[in-house]
Structure formats: structure tokens, C-alpha cells
Amino acid sequence: MASRNQIGPSSTWAIVLGVLVILLGIAAIASPLVAGVVTGLFLGWLFILGGVIQGIYTFQHHRSSGSIVLGLLLSVFSLIVGILLVADPWAGAVSLTLFVGVYFFFDGVFRVFLAFQLKSSSRWPWLLANGILMIILGILIWSEWPLNAPWMLGILVGVGLLINGLALLFFGVTAKNLSSS
């Protein structure tokens, strides 16, 4: 259990971080094309870093030839995806937007299915509504793809940052209020 002396500084950091993330979200929403391309570049570098780490790990920890081959294939695949995203961030943003649309659609289908499985629960209507909205959002992204791709990805990243920033801010304010009472 954290003491009041520990909660104060950590709640201040949560508030500061929340405000910074909110500002990043607003910037991404204000300039969604830039945010979409930057997201593609960022993910590309993460894939490259992951591929290098996977390759190093494979040589250090795998002993059988089958696991070495699989580890190296995963490493090379990550490197190729990363290099493609970094080499052409615009195409990366277009591809990522399609994957997000596919993900939203299937996430929604599974949520609808789960809602009907949990029909005895009081939360099932919320899960059903969430699933239906995710399906609709997936279809909207698909229906306008690739025309909407770069700016849609930027908007989605911006909204995600905004929501996470608000959550951090509210958490920090609540923690600060609790520690001072």
C-alpha cells in the first residue's frame, strides 16, 4: 500500500503526463495526415528493433536447428515489415489503416458473439452495443479505404491518445484529492 507521501508526487506526474498526452492527441487530431505517417514510421522502427532483438535472442537461446530457423524467420519478417514501413511511410499508413479496419470488424464480431453468450449478465447490452459499433467502424474504414487511410489512422491515434490522456489526468486528480483528504 502506498503512503500519502508517495501518492502526492506520483499523482502530480500522472497529471503532467495526462496533459502532455492530451496535447499530443489534439495535435494528432489537428494534423491527422502527419500523425498517420509518423505512426507508420514509429511502428516501422519498432519492428526493426524487434527483429534485431529477436535475431540476437535466437542465436543466444535456441539450440535446435528447427527453433533457430523459426526464430530467424520471425526476425527477418520483422525486419522486412519494419524496413517497408520506414521506406514508404505513406504506404505504411495505408496498410496499417486497412489492418485497423479489419481488426475493428472482427473485434466487433467477437464482441457480439460474446454478448449473446453472456446474455444472463447485466452488462451484455453494453457489450452488444460496443460490438455493433466496432463492426460499423470497421466497415466504414473498409468502405473508404484507401482514400481515408492516412488521415483515418491519424484520427484514430489522436483519439486514442486523447482518451488515454484524459484517463491519466482524471486518475492523477483523483489520487491527489484522496492523498490530500
N, C-alpha and C positions, 0 to 999 in steps of 0.2 A: 504494500500500500504506500502510495506516495504521500509525503508530508506536504503541509501547506507551503513550506519554503521551496519545495521542488516544483509544485504546481504553478506558482506565480511566473517564474521565468519561462517555463515550457508553454504556458498559455500565451505569454507575450510573443514567443516565437511562432506559435500557431496563428496568431492574429496577423503578424507581419507576413508570414508565408502565405496565408489566405489572401491577403490584399494583393501580394505580388502575383499569385496565380490568377486571381480575378482580373488583374490588369493584363496579363498575358492572354487570357480568354477573350477579353474585349478587343485586344489588338488583333487576335486571330479572326474574330468575327468581322472586324472592320476591314481587314485585308485577307479575305479567305483564299485568294489565289496564292499569295505569298505563303500563308500558313500551310496550304496543301503541299506546295513544293518543298518547304522546309521540313514538313513531316516525312515526306518521301526521302529526303536527304538524311535526316536523323535516323530513320529506320534502316536505311542502307548502311550507314556506318555501324549501327548496332549489329546488323547481320555480318558485316565484315569482321568486327571484333569477335562476335560469337563463333564464326568459322575458324578464326585463328586459335581461339581458346579451345574449341573442340578438337582441332588438329593436334595441339600440344597435349591435351588430355589423352587423346587416343594413343599417342606414342609413349606416354608415361605410364598408363594404367592398363592397357589392353595387351593380353598375352597370346590369345589365339588369333590365327590368321583371319578367321571369319569376323571377329569383332573389330580387328584392325581395319579390314576392308569397309565394314559398315560405318565405323567411326570416321574414316577418311572420306567416304561418300557423303556423309552428313556435313562434314567440314567443307568439302568442295561445293556442295549445294548451297550452303550458307554464304560462302564467298561469292559464288556466281550471282545469287539473288542480290547480295549487297552491292556488288560491282555494277549490276544492271540498274539498281535504284540510284546509285550515286552518279553513274554515267549519264543517265537521262531522267532527271527528277520529274519532269513533266509527265513522261510515260509512266514513271513510278507512281505518281499521284493518280493517274487514270486507272492503273491496275489496282492500286490499293482501294480506290473508291468502289470498284466492282466487287472486290473481296468483302468490303464492309457491307455492301448491299446484300450479297449472298449470305453473309453471316447474320445480318438482321432478319432476313427472311426465315432462315432455318431456326434461328433462336426463337422467333415468334411461333413457328410451327410446334417446336418442342414445348414452349410455354403453354400453348393452347391445349396440347395433348396432356400436359401435366395438370393443368387446371381441371380438366374433366376427370382426371384420376383422383384429384383432391376435392371433389365436389362436396364432400361432407364437411370440409373446413370452411370457416367463415371468411377466409382470405381468397377463396377460389375465384370470385368475380374480379378481384383486382388482378390476379394472375392472368385470367382470361383477357381482360381489357389490355393489359400490358402485351400479351402475346399478339393480339389482333393489331395493336398499334405498331409493333415491331414488323409484322408481316406487311402492313401497309407501307411503312417506311422503306422496307427492303424493295417492294415493288416500285415505289416512287423513284428510288435510286436507280433501279434497273431500267425503268421506262425512259429516263432521260440520259442514261449513260451512252456514250462517253461525253456528251455535251456538258453535263453538270459536274464531271469528275473532279477537276482540281478545286473548284470553289466549294463543292459539297464536302469534300474531305476537310477543307479548312474550316468550314462552318461546324462540322461535327467535332473536330478537335477543339475549336473555340468554345462550343457549348460544354463539352466535357471539362475543359479547364475552368470555365466559369462555375459550373456546378461543384466541382471539387474545391475550388477556392472558397465558395460560399460555405461549404460544409466545414472546411478548416477554420474559417472566420467564426462561424457560429460555435464550433467546438471550443475555440480559444476564448471567446467572450463568455461562454457558459462556465468554462473551467476557472476563468479569472473571477467571475462573480461568486462561484462556490468557494474559492480559496479566500476571498475577502470577507465572506459572511461567517 
